[in-house]
Amino acid sequence: MDSIYGWEWFVKQFESISKIDLTAYKRPQMERRINSFMKLVNGGDYNKFIALIRDDIGIYNRFIEHLTINVSEFFRNPSQWEVLEKEIIPALLKERSPLRVWSAGCSTGEEVYSLAMLLRERFPGKADRILASDIDNEVMEKAAIGLYAIKAVQSLPENYKSRYFAKDGENYRLVDEIKKMVTFQKHDLLKSTFPQEFDLILCRNVVIYFTEESKQNLYRKFAGSLRSRGVLFIGSTEQIFQAQELGFKSIATFFYQKT
Ligand SMILES: C[S@@+](CC[C@H](N)C(=O)[O-])C[C@H]1O[C@@H](n2cnc3c(N)ncnc32)[C@H](O)[C@@H]1O
C-alpha cells in the first residue's frame, strides 16, 4: 500500500509552509531535485523531511535555494549593475576595446542579456560578443530562444523594454540584435578547462552549493582566465576569502580585479 506521506501530501504540506505551489512546476524535475536534497540532509521520507524543514530554518533556506537554483533576473541587484556601468566598464575600456566578456552560470539568460543591453545602450561597439555558459543545457536552450514572461521584464527600465523586446502573445521576445551578441556554450565550472583572455567575467549566484575548496579552485581558474587587471563580478551573497592568494584584489563590493 502506498504511504499516506506521498507526493500529493508533500506538496500540500510544503505549500502550507512556504506558499510555493509545486504543482505549478514540472513534477519529474521537482521530485528529482527534492529527493536529491532529502538524501543530502538525511531527511528520510517526506514525513520526516517536512518536519525537518519546518523546524530548521537553515535547512529550509537551503532547500528553497536548491529548488530555485536556476532562478535569474534581469539586472539582479540593480545597485551593483550601476557600479558596473559607471565605474568598472569605463575603467576597463581605458585599458582595452573591444572587451571580451563571459557570463558563467548564465541560466535562462537574464544576466547575460542584461549585460548585452547595457553594452549596446551605453557602450556601443565596445563589446559586441559575449560568451555565456552553464552546466545545464535546458536553461541555455531557453536562453537562446529569449522568450520571457511579463513578470520577468516588468522591472526593466521602460526604454530597454520598448527597444529590445517585442510582445509575443503573453510573453516578451528579446530582439535578435541583442541575442546575436551572445554565444552560448555548455561548460562545467567544476571540471572543464577554462576559456582565456577575458576582461570581465560575471559569475553570480552559481557557487551556493560549491564547497569552499571548489570555490577557491574556481576563483583561481577565473584569475587564470582574466587578462591583467580584468574584473570578476560575483553574487550579492558571495565573497572571496583570501582574494590576494587567489590572484585578486577587491575593487568594490562584489567586484574583484586580477592582480
Ligand atoms: C541561480 S542561477 C544564476 C543565474 C545568473 N547568474 C544570475 O545570477 O541571475 C545558477 C546557475 O548556475 C548553474 N550551475 C550550477 N553548477 C554549475 C557548474 N558546475 N558549472 C556551470 N554552471 C553551473 C546552474 O545550472 C544555474 O543555471
The ligand as a Gaussian input file, in Angstrom:
#p B3LYP/6-31G(d) Opt

LIG

0 1
 C       20.763000      30.683000      -9.701000
 S       21.372000      30.512000     -11.340000
 C       22.225000      32.052000     -11.529000
 C       21.920000      32.726000     -12.833000
 C       22.569000      34.092000     -13.023000
 N       23.996000      34.010000     -12.935000
 C       22.028000      35.095000     -12.044000
 O       22.730000      35.435000     -11.081000
 O       20.886000      35.551000     -12.184000
 C       22.703000      29.344000     -11.121000
 C       23.157000      28.677000     -12.411000
 O       24.395000      28.034000     -12.183000
 C       24.449000      26.856000     -12.946000
 N       25.469000      25.949000     -12.429000
 C       25.421000      25.216000     -11.297000
 N       26.524000      24.472000     -11.184000
 C       27.293000      24.746000     -12.278000
 C       28.553000      24.276000     -12.743000
 N       29.235000      23.367000     -12.055000
 N       29.020000      24.749000     -13.907000
 C       28.320000      25.666000     -14.623000
 N       27.130000      26.160000     -14.235000
 C       26.613000      25.695000     -13.077000
 C       23.027000      26.302000     -12.799000
 O       22.723000      25.392000     -13.829000
 C       22.207000      27.593000     -12.858000
 O       21.739000      27.844000     -14.164000

